[in-house]
């Protein structure tokens, strides 16, 4: 763009050359044509794309005694803590690890989970409360100020429930977990989460379930960021359902059903006023819908890409898998995050006209990236991978502590114990 602008300025001066001669012929005092200065101002989206492409490693966590895949990451939201808040990570060794948000210093670990972990979430109103869902049919609440291995509260499902997804509403009032298929049904289980900020030790029974909207494993659940009554769920049946849980029954609560035509691996809210929904699939597809068009004649599908790997990273930029998406509210722009098995991270811009590669983050991870969390407050990115590393990326940062060489030995030992990233959830069933 800069070179093009320079050439255009030269062209303008060439065009003005006869004007200079004409002025000289009339013996006027103007000896030169006016200097034309052309400036190019970046749009908000271009600034954000440039900022994302400039992300560099600021911190990396120290390697623990027992390496494990870092499967999910969440960040405490309020900035009330004197130490800058906390990062919670669910790991493949069935533990939740807590780190300092600014330094990535390890703080504590909760390992009393009798099954595989299916996510980790901080409460929205209290940065000391974190939740984790487990395949044993429970969602546990932990107080990160305490090192005790006893959860502050346990949300118990029904006897046959095996949880593989969960989320908590933005008001901290409702916890919802999704189950594996049990015989012919898959369930969304709901609990009343009021009182969690008190962390009074007690067990909670479910408020009830939705059982008719999905017919296979419910792989993802995502509450609306600002409207606590709205929640979206995704399943291996290919359906992405949007609900208003204020309604009296499941039939009335189901606002919309969108079909991705493949097993859903990730879902999220985006768009102006957060009225759009998108999903990624286990075969690296991408779907994007506009819920604002439900009551109009316009189609709700904004974009449907069967395989992002074929479109987003042409030529020498290989893309082997997708991790998830992030919506940048300031720029009103949706981005996808994917990568390679050698640890490179691709940032992909989404538009209704298609996908484009924004940049690639290299030199951080040495194996597949499994999780990330975008922090809009300081425009930073946290990533976790199969190399057991937790990395903090910031625009223009310079890494001061180098421990990368030691981490390169981790991936092979962990690989023996945990399934690979892009295997379908269906394939692990026996």
Order of alpha helices (4+ residues) and beta strands (2+ residues): alpha-alpha-beta-beta-beta-beta-beta-beta-beta-beta-beta-beta-beta-beta-beta-beta-beta-beta-beta-alpha-beta-beta-beta-beta-beta-beta-beta-beta-beta-beta-beta-beta-alpha-alpha
